[in-house]
Amino acid sequence: MRDFLSFHPWRPHPWHGLSAGPTPPELVHAYIEITPFDVIKYEIDKTTGYMRADRPQRSSAQPPALYGFVPRTYCGPRVAALCPKATVGDGDPLDICVLSERPIARAEVVLNVRVIGGFQMIDNGEADDKIVGILHNDLMWDRVRDIRQAPEALIERLEHYFTTYKLVPGHKAKQTIAKTYGAVHARKVVTAAIRDYDETFAKLSGTGSEQARPSAPPAKKPRLR
């Protein structure tokens, strides 16, 4: 059957219905939730898979890059084990920022992304890593293979955004970046998040991960991602 005749009769859930990528952990999928043009924080509803308007950005800061998550990943015990200052994973899919030469002004798109590094972020004691990647086949970024080769000012903007975008005036920030890491460690984080996903959702469904019926992880108090 020709490729265009083979399709999903229903829209796949962005977290559970898409693959982690063509060749993870090097080349992954990124499902984009917000863009540098957004002043509203959008995020996926974990139950329905539809996009929700979570909240207006409190400050004037806007994300310096495309921001979303890697499908079929979960920040659980394996991700937390790679972050010595965290006690647990944050229980969300693995976050990812995507750098590209051309501006992409819309969300709810799936991108092929080459992993180049990330930030070891701790949010209220939870591991909340932010992977950084390059849009696959972006000719302007093609030679960048590690975050250390990216423009320093751009990485500083990303660091500043993630440590301040939840900041409430008069209160101490609960988000810190323990370190910035390169491609080798970032791939370890992606692999850990995929394994955490497989284990968590296989347990919840009582089957192997490939046959698992997607279920929500145990409920916990809502918090800002």
GIZIVEN-V340734 format. One line per field, one symbol per residue. ss: DSSP state (2 for helix, 1 for strand, 0 for the rest). phi: phi as a letter, one per 30 degrees, with the letter a starting at -180 (. if undefined). burial: # if it has 16 or more other ideal C-beta (glycine too) atoms within 10 Angstrom, else .. A space follows every 10 residues. Layout:
BEGIN
ss: ???
phi: ???
burial: ???
END
This chain:
BEGIN
ss: 0022200000 0000000000 0010001111 1111000001 1111000000 1111110000 0000011110 0000002222 2000000110 0000111110 0000000001 1111111111 1110011001 1111100000 0000002220 0222222222 2222000000 0000111111 1122222222 2222222222 2222200022 2000000000 00000
phi: .dedccbddb dddedcccdd ldbdcdcbdb cdcbcdcccc dcaddddcid dcddadddcd dbedbebabc ehbadcdddd ddbedccbdd icdddbcbcb dddccbchcc cdbcdbllcd ccbhicdbec dcbcediddd ceddcbddcd eddddddded ddcbdcdcei cddccbcdac bddddedddd dddddddedd ddddcibddd cddebddedb eebdd
burial: .......... ..####...# #..##..### #####..#.. ####.#..#. #..#..#... ..######## ######.### .##..#..## ########## ...#..#... ########## ###..##### ######.#.. #..#..#..# ....#..##. ###.##.... ...##.#..# ###.###### ########.# #.......#. .#.#...... ....#
END
